[in-house]
Amino acid sequence: MEIIVNGKLYKVDVEKDKKLLWVLREDLKLTGTKYGCGKSLCGFCTVLVDGVAVRSCQITVSQVENKPIITIEGIPQEHHVKKAWIELDVPQCGYCQAGQIMQAVYLLSQNKNPTTDDIISSMYGNLCRCGTYQRILKAIKLASKYMRENNDK
């Protein structure tokens, strides 16, 4: 089977029903995507498939064959979301942050100027055990501001 992750084509010899999360972590050694609940309830395993935020613990590798997949490793360090996260020192323990960032990247790809309610709605279901929700909200607003100032798509 072939999958495209972060712009690179990989041939993986795995069962077709193996969850994408485990293919990324175990087979491709892309460990930025985290396991949280295994039930699509926490958002720790969020990745982008065809530009849409999905929970990688719930989709199989066969469902994403030949579709572009972006993991946290595929988001450039200079991306506005990552820059805002660092500037506002968002993470505490950091375990959930890859999923938070991936969901925020998706949100801003759909809505360059989200309201507080838009952000809360989009980020709902991405849990943070440390409770950094206010910093996450501020970072998304800051990233949105950077995107608008730079006329980014």
Secondary structure, DSSP 4 states (H G I P E B T S, - for coil): -EEEETTEEEE--S-TTSBHHHIIIIIS--TTSPPS-SSSSS-TTEEEETTEEEETTSSBGGGGTTSEEE-GGGS-TTSHHHHHHHHTT--SS-TTHHHHHHHHHHHHHH-SS--HHHHHHHHTT---TT--HHHHHHHHHHHHHHHHHTT--
